[in-house]
């Protein structure tokens, strides 16, 4: 009994530790104060109204949305065949190649951002927007490979082999049999990669430039000059937005088993 009570206490403490900061942000977003503080004094929705009326937040939201969708789709297109090759075939140097593919998820984001800045902007001199898109694609690629690989390992290889033995070509079997059966894994990879891109700070911090900024970077810039609850309101919207996407997808497809 004492052991169970101790475990319950530890669980409650961990939940408070993990969820406490989010609760502070959400509660402070309804404050009537001119500066962000906790606990708030009074109740007001004016900061949410302000968020919706600030042009730089609206424009950077669409920039983050477009960049995230484009990078996620590209990472999926590149990641699916790589995951298939890693799961289905054995070849020399496979472990080393898997480590290379996983490096963007292992190396600190600031190091990746700085490296991409040096390569994309200073060496290749490509446009800032293109560099941002390629940078996000690079950091999303290992996530798509990992999630799709997990889905392929759960798929019975015999079904694909049966389709080939009945006259289907390997390519046709892949599109007609494999892809439909790993649909949940593809959706899980898309959701995880998109949220990672949308909320990314380290890489975006280095790859954004004049006229090109993502929403998280714009939030940082805003906080350099203002300390009102506007950022709390915007953060609360993003928290609710993320939770709704994750929970809805989990209920429909059960994506947690692929992550």
N, C-alpha and C positions, 0 to 999 in steps of 0.2 A: 504493500500500500504506500509506504513512504517513497519507494522507488518510482511508482507511477505518478505520485504527486510532484516529485522532483522533475520528472520528464515533462509533465504538463507545465510546470513553472518555467523550465528552460524553453519550451516551445513558445509560450506566451512572450517571454523576454525577447526571443528571436524575432517574433512577428512584430513586436513593438519597435525593435531596432530597425527592421527592414521597412516597415510601413509607416513608421512615425514621421520621417521626413516628407513623405507624400501627403500625409494628413495635415501637416503644418502648412505646406504650400497651398493645399486646397482651401483650408480654413482661412488663411490670410488673404486669399484672393477675393473674399467677400467683405474685406475690411472697408471701413469708411474713412480710414486715415490717409493722409497724403503721402506717407512713407510706409514701406513694408515693415510690419512688426507683428509679433505674436506674444500673447493673444491679441486679436484685433479689437478695436473699439468701434461699436456700431456695426451696421449691416448695410451693404450697398452692392449693386450689380454694375456700377458705372465703369469698373475696370474691364469687365467683359465687353461692354459697349465700346470702350476705347480701343480694345484689341481689334475689334472688327472694323474700326474706322481708321486705323493706321495703315497707310498705303504700303510702307516698306514691309510690314508683316504679311500683307496679302500677296505682294509680288514675290517675296522670298518663299512663301508657302508653295506657290505654283512652281517655282524653280526647284524646290526640294521634291515636289511631287513628280515633275517631269524627269528630273535626273534619276530619282529612285526607280521609277517605272522603266526607263530606258536601260539603266545599268542592270536592273534585276533581270529583265528579259534577255539581255545579252549574256549575263552570267549563266542563266539557265541554258541557253542555246549552246554555250561552250561547255558547261558543266555536265550536262546529261551524257554526251558521248564519252567524256573522260571518265565519269563514274561507271559507265557501262563497260569500258575497256578494263578498268581496274578490278571490277567484280568478276567479269566473265573470263578474262585471259590472264595467263602467267607469262611474264617476260623478265629479262634481266634488267636489274636496276629499278624494279617496280617500287620497292620500299623507299628508295632515294627520291624517286619522282613524286610519290605521295607526300613525302616530307616537303618537297619544293612547293607543291600545290597548296599545302597547309600553312606555309610560311606567313602569308598575310594575316592569318588568324592567330599566329604565335608571336610574331614580332610586334613590339609596341606601335600603336597607331601614329604617334608623333614621328617615329623613325621612318615609317612607311610614307607619311605625308611629306617629310623633308626630302626623302629619296625621290619620290615622284615629282616634287617641285623641281629638283635639280635636273631630272631627266626630261620631263615634258616641257617645261618652260624655258630652261636655259640651254638644253642640248638640242631638242627637236624644234623648239620655238613654236609649238602649236598654240592655237587660241585657248584662252583660259577656260571657256565653256567645254571645249573638247577634252582638255586635260582633266577637268572635274568629272566628266562622264567616264573617262578611261580609268581614273583613279578609283571611283566608286565601283566600277566593274571589277577591278583587280581585287579589292577587299571583299567583294561579295562572292567571288568565284569559289573559294574554299568552302564556304557555307553551302552552296548549291551542290558541290561535289559530295560533301559529307552526308547531307540529307538524302540525296538521290541514291547514293551508295547504300545507305541503310535500307531504303525502300526496295532496292534491287535484291539485296540479300534476303529479304523476307518474301520475295516472289519466287515461286517454284520454277526452276529452270526447265523442268521437264515439259511444261506447257509450251514453252517456246520451241523446244526441240521437237515436240509432236507436230507443231505447225509446219516446221521445216520438213519433217519426214513426210508430211502429207502434200508436199509440192510447193509450199510457200518459200519465196526467197528469204534469206536472212534479213534483208532490209525491210521487206514487206512484213515479215513476222515481228520485227522490232516496232514498226508503227501500228500494226493492226492488233498485236497481242501484248507486247511488253508495255508500251506507253499507256494504254487504257487501264492496265492493271496496277500501275504505279501512280495513278492520277493523284491519290491523296498525298503521296510523297512529293510530287511536283508542286502541289498547292502549298504544302508545308515549307518547301524550299523557297517558294516565291514570297510567302508571308514573312519568313525569318529574314530573308535577304532585303526585302523592301523596308522593313522596320529598321534594320541595321543601317541602311543607306539614309533613310529619312532623318534618323537621329544622330547621324555621324558628326563628330566635331573634329577630331585630330586631323584626318585627311582633308576635310573641307577647309579647315583653317589655313592650310598651306596652299590649296589649289584654287581658292576663290580670289577674285580680284575686282578691279573697278567695274561696276555695273553687273557683276556676277556674284551673288551671295546666296547661301542656303538659309533656311529659317533658324536653325540652331546658332549659326554664326551671327545672324542679325540680332538674335536675342542677347548674345554676349556684347555686341556693340552697344545695344540699347542700355544694358546695365552699367556700362562705363560712364554714362551721363545721367541716368535717372535711377532712382531707387524706390519707385512707387510699386504698388501691387499689380501693375500691368503684366509684368513677367509671371507673377504667380497665377494670374488669370489665364494667360496663354499656356503656361505649363500644365494647368489643370485640364484645359481643353485637350492638349496632346496626350495626357495620361488617360483620360476617358476614351479618346479616339483609339489609342493603342489597345486598351483593355477590351473594348468592344470588338475590335478586329480579331484579337487572339481568342477570346472566349467564343465568339460566333463560329470561327473556323474549327475550334476544338469540339464544339457541340456537333457540328455537321460532319466533320471528317476525322476527328480524333488525332490531330497532328502531333500530340505530345510523344507518341511512340516513335516518331522519326527524329526527335530533337534530343 
